[in-house]
Amino acid sequence: MERKTIRGIKTALSKGAIPDEFRAADVDTALGITYASTFLPKHRLGNPGNNTELFIQISKGLYKLKA
């Protein structure tokens, strides 16, 4: 699921379906999912679970893709 979700986010970003700095609701809407609010923080830079770091948290609830 992780790979499919990150691919979907990258595709949505490249097509302009979500902004460069996005919220979980943006991702949920663009991908037709309901779990971005847990997926994004779980995979943010410095996450406490030592999960794959895919996103940078800019502010509360706002993320961007890690370069």
C-alpha positions in Angstrom: 0.0 0.0 0.0 2.8 2.4 0.8 4.4 2.2 -2.7 1.0 2.6 -4.4 0.1 5.6 -2.2 3.4 7.4 -2.7 3.2 6.8 -6.5 -0.3 8.3 -6.4 0.9 11.3 -4.5 3.8 11.9 -6.9 1.5 11.6 -9.9 -1.0 13.9 -8.4 1.7 16.5 -7.7 3.1 16.2 -11.3 -0.4 16.7 -12.7 -1.2 19.7 -10.4 -4.0 17.8 -8.7 -2.5 18.7 -5.3 -0.4 21.7 -4.5 3.4 21.3 -3.7 2.5 21.9 0.0 -0.5 19.8 0.8 -2.8 18.6 3.5 -4.3 15.1 4.1 -7.6 16.2 2.7 -5.9 17.2 -0.6 -4.4 13.8 -0.8 -7.6 11.9 0.2 -9.6 13.8 -2.5 -7.0 13.4 -5.3 -6.4 9.7 -4.6 -9.9 8.7 -3.5 -8.6 7.4 -0.1 -9.4 8.1 3.5 -6.2 7.4 5.3 -3.8 10.3 4.4 -4.3 11.9 7.8 -2.4 8.9 9.3 -0.2 8.1 6.3 1.5 11.5 6.1 2.6 11.9 9.7 3.6 8.2 9.9 6.0 8.8 7.0 7.2 12.3 7.9 10.9 13.2 8.4 11.8 12.3 12.0 8.7 10.2 12.7 8.9 8.4 16.0 8.2 4.9 14.6 11.3 5.0 12.4 9.2 4.5 9.3 10.3 5.4 5.8 10.7 9.2 5.7 8.8 10.4 2.6 7.5 13.8 3.6 8.6 17.0 5.4 6.1 18.5 7.8 6.0 22.3 7.2 3.5 23.1 9.9 0.7 21.3 11.7 -1.2 19.3 9.0 0.9 20.7 6.1 3.4 18.6 4.2 5.6 18.5 1.2 7.3 15.6 -0.6 10.9 15.0 0.7 13.3 15.8 -2.2 
